[in-house]
Amino acid sequence: MRVPAALLLLPLVSACEQGDLTVLITDAPADGLTRFEITLRGVDIEGTDGSYTEFDFDPPRVVDIVPLRNGNTTALLQDAGIDSGDYTGIRLRFETDERAPGESLPVARENGDQLQLAYVEDTAEVAVSFGIDDLGSETLLLDLDLRRSVREDDDDIADGQLRFDPSLRAVINDQRATLSGVISPAIYNQAGCLPAVYLFEEFDRDPAGLADNDPPLASTVASIADPTGRGYRIGALEAGEYTAAVTCDAAVDDPEAGEVDTDITFEVTANVRLRAGETVTRNFP
């Protein structure tokens, strides 16, 4: 079912056998970016039969992902009417055309480079199971993990492009779990240290040597200002048991999806149990 874009701009009154859906997007931030604009043609919701309810953006919508870090969000859909029933995933549809000469380029880096965005695919999907009740509502949180989505390939950079292969997570918003904390100066004051936290599923994981067959679920550079150290935050997580690991080698790791550099050294690890709807604090001395 295709939903006219104009309807997304107006409050929707739920009809019989319909409910409302809100989709928020947030970011697990990448290193060294000051602007990262994606252009969306629409957001689609997958039903249990494999069909999609399509929500079109006309004109396509531009979203700068960089400000959506450390818990900030923006709504891709807001109280959009959708048939009641069970659903299994979200699909983003991208506008992949390059910006015309003279237009502001979608990507800017801290070193001053401005780049075109080269989409690996024109869609990205993520699984999330939820139900819509008659006259009910649900809110989903979609995490676009830029740190694992951006490809810093030297040849692409030389051609003025940054490759984008989206890495997504999605959770029901009121069931999301969050891990946050502070890395102490005893760790990040080491020479050349760029501290980051990697999160692996299950307790008692040994991150050393993990590669493409067993990658981290998420990672983030500790970049939040805090009086006691460098703060970090990883959100849009499901409740469960995890191993958090701290490294100083974030600057040399190329965290492509499904891969972690096996040469990086981890300073300390800790087991963390995350609960739905809660933020767990884990500091690293």
Salt bridges, closest charged atoms under 4 A:
ASP31 OD1 - ARG147 NE 3.08
GLU37 OE1 - ARG99 NH2 2.82
ASP44 OD2 - ARG91 NH2 2.79
ASP44 OD2 - ARG93 NE 2.75
GLU54 OE1 - ARG2 NH2 2.53
GLU54 OE2 - ARG91 NH2 3.54
ASP56 OD2 - ARG2 NH1 2.67
ASP56 OD1 - ARG93 NH2 2.76
ASP113 OD2 - ARG109 NH2 2.78
ASP143 OD2 - ARG169 NH2 3.16
ASP145 OD2 - ARG169 NH1 3.72
GLU152 OE1 - ARG109 NH1 2.69
ASP153 OD2 - ARG163 NH2 3.71
ASP156 OD2 - ARG163 NE 2.55
ASP165 OD2 - ARG151 NH2 3.60
ASP214 OD2 - ARG205 NH2 2.47
GLU241 OE2 - ARG273 NH2 2.98
GLU256 OE1 - ARG151 NE 3.87
